[in-house]
Amino acid sequence: MNDRALSIHVRGGRWELCRDANYRGRCVFVTSSVSDLRRLGLGHSISSVRRR
């Protein structure tokens, strides 16, 4: 799914979404679902995700 997601469904916790592999580049934290990742500047560009 590298660089393909346009939305994310979050069921709990705090998640870090990063533009580049290995949690590098521009990263944002989300705690709820995001229907359009383009609003965060991450549409079609997420390469790593982890729960924080």
N, CA, C and O atoms as CSV, one atom per row, in Angstrom:
chain,resi,resn,atom,element,x,y,z
A,1,MET,N,N,0.820,-1.207,0.000
A,1,MET,CA,C,0.000,0.000,0.000
A,1,MET,C,C,0.861,1.268,0.000
A,1,MET,O,O,0.338,2.368,0.179
A,2,ASN,N,N,2.148,1.126,-0.195
A,2,ASN,CA,C,3.049,2.273,-0.191
A,2,ASN,C,C,2.590,3.350,-1.180
A,2,ASN,O,O,2.381,3.081,-2.363
A,3,ASP,N,N,2.441,4.561,-0.670
A,3,ASP,CA,C,2.072,5.736,-1.478
A,3,ASP,C,C,0.720,5.600,-2.192
A,3,ASP,O,O,0.538,6.166,-3.270
A,4,ARG,N,N,-0.229,4.858,-1.603
A,4,ARG,CA,C,-1.522,4.677,-2.257
A,4,ARG,C,C,-2.704,5.173,-1.431
A,4,ARG,O,O,-3.754,5.482,-1.995
A,5,ALA,N,N,-2.561,5.255,-0.130
A,5,ALA,CA,C,-3.706,5.560,0.742
A,5,ALA,C,C,-4.181,7.005,0.592
A,5,ALA,O,O,-3.386,7.936,0.463
A,6,LEU,N,N,-5.506,7.158,0.614
A,6,LEU,CA,C,-6.118,8.492,0.623
A,6,LEU,C,C,-6.934,8.711,1.892
A,6,LEU,O,O,-7.411,9.817,2.145
A,7,SER,N,N,-7.094,7.648,2.695
A,7,SER,CA,C,-7.828,7.774,3.957
A,7,SER,C,C,-7.291,6.743,4.938
A,7,SER,O,O,-6.593,5.804,4.555
A,8,ILE,N,N,-7.630,6.933,6.214
A,8,ILE,CA,C,-7.227,5.978,7.243
A,8,ILE,C,C,-8.350,5.872,8.265
A,8,ILE,O,O,-8.939,6.874,8.671
A,9,HIS,N,N,-8.636,4.637,8.673
A,9,HIS,CA,C,-9.667,4.392,9.683
A,9,HIS,C,C,-8.954,4.027,10.978
A,9,HIS,O,O,-8.238,3.028,11.034
A,10,VAL,N,N,-9.147,4.829,12.013
A,10,VAL,CA,C,-8.489,4.620,13.304
A,10,VAL,C,C,-9.530,4.172,14.316
A,10,VAL,O,O,-10.548,4.839,14.501
A,11,ARG,N,N,-9.283,3.059,14.962
A,11,ARG,CA,C,-10.215,2.526,15.963
A,11,ARG,C,C,-9.752,2.830,17.387
A,11,ARG,O,O,-10.493,2.577,18.337
A,12,GLY,N,N,-8.590,3.346,17.546
A,12,GLY,CA,C,-8.104,3.688,18.874
A,12,GLY,C,C,-6.611,3.926,18.861
A,12,GLY,O,O,-5.902,3.477,17.961
A,13,GLY,N,N,-6.153,4.624,19.851
A,13,GLY,CA,C,-4.732,4.893,19.972
A,13,GLY,C,C,-4.297,6.113,19.185
A,13,GLY,O,O,-5.105,6.834,18.600
A,14,ARG,N,N,-3.008,6.311,19.194
A,14,ARG,CA,C,-2.371,7.426,18.491
A,14,ARG,C,C,-1.444,6.831,17.449
A,14,ARG,O,O,-0.594,6.004,17.779
A,15,TRP,N,N,-1.594,7.236,16.201
A,15,TRP,CA,C,-0.847,6.667,15.094
A,15,TRP,C,C,0.034,7.720,14.432
A,15,TRP,O,O,-0.370,8.868,14.252
A,16,GLU,N,N,1.232,7.308,14.077
A,16,GLU,CA,C,2.170,8.183,13.373
A,16,GLU,C,C,2.188,7.771,11.900
A,16,GLU,O,O,2.436,6.610,11.574
A,17,LEU,N,N,1.927,8.722,11.027
A,17,LEU,CA,C,1.927,8.502,9.584
A,17,LEU,C,C,3.082,9.296,9.000
A,17,LEU,O,O,3.182,10.504,9.215
A,18,CYS,N,N,3.958,8.620,8.259
A,18,CYS,CA,C,5.146,9.307,7.722
A,18,CYS,C,C,5.253,9.159,6.217
A,18,CYS,O,O,4.921,8.117,5.652
A,19,ARG,N,N,5.713,10.203,5.589
A,19,ARG,CA,C,5.862,10.256,4.142
A,19,ARG,C,C,6.921,9.262,3.644
A,19,ARG,O,O,6.740,8.652,2.590
A,20,ASP,N,N,8.004,9.094,4.375
A,20,ASP,CA,C,9.100,8.236,3.931
A,20,ASP,C,C,9.198,6.965,4.772
A,20,ASP,O,O,8.649,6.887,5.871
A,21,ALA,N,N,9.898,5.984,4.245
A,21,ALA,CA,C,10.123,4.724,4.954
A,21,ALA,C,C,10.920,4.977,6.239
A,21,ALA,O,O,11.607,5.990,6.373
A,22,ASN,N,N,10.811,4.046,7.163
A,22,ASN,CA,C,11.545,4.104,8.437
A,22,ASN,C,C,11.197,5.337,9.257
A,22,ASN,O,O,12.034,5.858,9.994
A,23,TYR,N,N,9.944,5.806,9.122
A,23,TYR,CA,C,9.413,6.919,9.933
A,23,TYR,C,C,10.234,8.192,9.772
A,23,TYR,O,O,10.563,8.868,10.747
A,24,ARG,N,N,10.552,8.499,8.543
A,24,ARG,CA,C,11.314,9.707,8.218
A,24,ARG,C,C,10.491,10.617,7.328
A,24,ARG,O,O,9.391,10.263,6.905
A,25,GLY,N,N,11.024,11.766,7.056
A,25,GLY,CA,C,10.304,12.741,6.240
A,25,GLY,C,C,9.205,13.388,7.063
A,25,GLY,O,O,9.242,13.359,8.293
A,26,ARG,N,N,8.255,13.954,6.403
A,26,ARG,CA,C,7.130,14.615,7.086
A,26,ARG,C,C,6.260,13.568,7.771
A,26,ARG,O,O,5.828,12.609,7.133
A,27,CYS,N,N,6.000,13.745,9.065
A,27,CYS,CA,C,5.164,12.826,9.836
A,27,CYS,C,C,4.070,13.609,10.556
A,27,CYS,O,O,4.270,14.760,10.946
A,28,VAL,N,N,2.919,12.976,10.727
A,28,VAL,CA,C,1.829,13.555,11.513
A,28,VAL,C,C,1.275,12.464,12.415
A,28,VAL,O,O,1.390,11.275,12.116
A,29,PHE,N,N,0.674,12.881,13.519
A,29,PHE,CA,C,0.012,11.966,14.430
A,29,PHE,C,C,-1.487,12.133,14.298
A,29,PHE,O,O,-1.986,13.255,14.207
A,30,VAL,N,N,-2.214,11.016,14.288
A,30,VAL,CA,C,-3.672,11.050,14.242
A,30,VAL,C,C,-4.227,10.168,15.354
A,30,VAL,O,O,-3.635,9.151,15.715
A,31,THR,N,N,-5.370,10.576,15.886
A,31,THR,CA,C,-6.051,9.802,16.925
A,31,THR,C,C,-7.460,9.417,16.501
A,31,THR,O,O,-8.175,8.732,17.232
A,32,SER,N,N,-7.849,9.861,15.322
A,32,SER,CA,C,-9.171,9.513,14.787
A,32,SER,C,C,-9.053,9.325,13.282
A,32,SER,O,O,-8.046,9.689,12.676
A,33,SER,N,N,-10.084,8.759,12.695
A,33,SER,CA,C,-10.080,8.491,11.262
A,33,SER,C,C,-9.954,9.786,10.459
A,33,SER,O,O,-10.407,10.849,10.882
A,34,VAL,N,N,-9.327,9.663,9.294
A,34,VAL,CA,C,-9.161,10.799,8.391
A,34,VAL,C,C,-9.710,10.364,7.030
A,34,VAL,O,O,-9.197,9.422,6.426
A,35,SER,N,N,-10.737,11.039,6.554
A,35,SER,CA,C,-11.379,10.638,5.299
A,35,SER,C,C,-10.624,11.104,4.064
A,35,SER,O,O,-10.796,10.533,2.987
A,36,ASP,N,N,-9.793,12.129,4.201
A,36,ASP,CA,C,-9.034,12.631,3.063
A,36,ASP,C,C,-7.640,13.057,3.531
A,36,ASP,O,O,-7.462,14.152,4.064
A,37,LEU,N,N,-6.667,12.189,3.328
A,37,LEU,CA,C,-5.308,12.468,3.780
A,37,LEU,C,C,-4.660,13.637,3.040
A,37,LEU,O,O,-3.633,14.157,3.477
A,38,ARG,N,N,-5.253,14.046,1.928
A,38,ARG,CA,C,-4.717,15.222,1.217
A,38,ARG,C,C,-4.808,16.465,2.085
A,38,ARG,O,O,-3.994,17.377,1.940
A,39,ARG,N,N,-5.792,16.519,2.991
A,39,ARG,CA,C,-5.921,17.686,3.882
A,39,ARG,C,C,-4.735,17.800,4.829
A,39,ARG,O,O,-4.432,18.886,5.324
A,40,LEU,N,N,-4.060,16.674,5.083
A,40,LEU,CA,C,-2.869,16.682,5.937
A,40,LEU,C,C,-1.585,16.738,5.114
A,40,LEU,O,O,-0.485,16.691,5.665
A,41,GLY,N,N,-1.730,16.838,3.798
A,41,GLY,CA,C,-0.573,16.862,2.923
A,41,GLY,C,C,0.048,15.495,2.723
A,41,GLY,O,O,1.218,15.394,2.354
A,42,LEU,N,N,-0.732,14.420,2.967
A,42,LEU,CA,C,-0.179,13.070,2.866
A,42,LEU,C,C,-0.946,12.162,1.906
A,42,LEU,O,O,-0.786,10.942,1.965
A,43,GLY,N,N,-1.761,12.714,1.039
A,43,GLY,CA,C,-2.493,11.894,0.073
A,43,GLY,C,C,-1.553,11.201,-0.894
A,43,GLY,O,O,-0.698,11.852,-1.495
A,44,HIS,N,N,-1.693,9.901,-1.055
A,44,HIS,CA,C,-0.848,9.095,-1.947
A,44,HIS,C,C,0.635,9.221,-1.609
A,44,HIS,O,O,1.470,9.160,-2.511
A,45,SER,N,N,0.987,9.396,-0.323
A,45,SER,CA,C,2.414,9.571,-0.028
A,45,SER,C,C,2.871,8.927,1.286
A,45,SER,O,O,4.005,9.162,1.703
A,46,ILE,N,N,2.049,8.138,1.943
A,46,ILE,CA,C,2.456,7.518,3.211
A,46,ILE,C,C,3.269,6.257,2.930
A,46,ILE,O,O,2.847,5.390,2.164
A,47,SER,N,N,4.446,6.168,3.563
A,47,SER,CA,C,5.309,5.005,3.400
A,47,SER,C,C,5.535,4.237,4.694
A,47,SER,O,O,6.016,3.105,4.656
A,48,SER,N,N,5.199,4.824,5.841
A,48,SER,CA,C,5.341,4.096,7.098
A,48,SER,C,C,4.273,4.564,8.104
A,48,SER,O,O,3.922,5.742,8.174
A,49,VAL,N,N,3.779,3.592,8.874
A,49,VAL,CA,C,2.727,3.845,9.864
A,49,VAL,C,C,3.033,3.019,11.111
A,49,VAL,O,O,3.400,1.848,11.011
A,50,ARG,N,N,2.881,3.634,12.287
A,50,ARG,CA,C,3.059,2.881,13.519
A,50,ARG,C,C,2.211,3.475,14.632
A,50,ARG,O,O,1.888,4.663,14.635
A,51,ARG,N,N,1.864,2.613,15.572
A,51,ARG,CA,C,1.098,3.064,16.740
A,51,ARG,C,C,2.060,3.627,17.765
A,51,ARG,O,O,3.088,3.018,18.064
A,52,ARG,N,N,1.723,4.798,18.308
A,52,ARG,CA,C,2.614,5.461,19.276
A,52,ARG,C,C,1.914,5.590,20.575
A,52,ARG,O,O,2.480,6.119,21.532
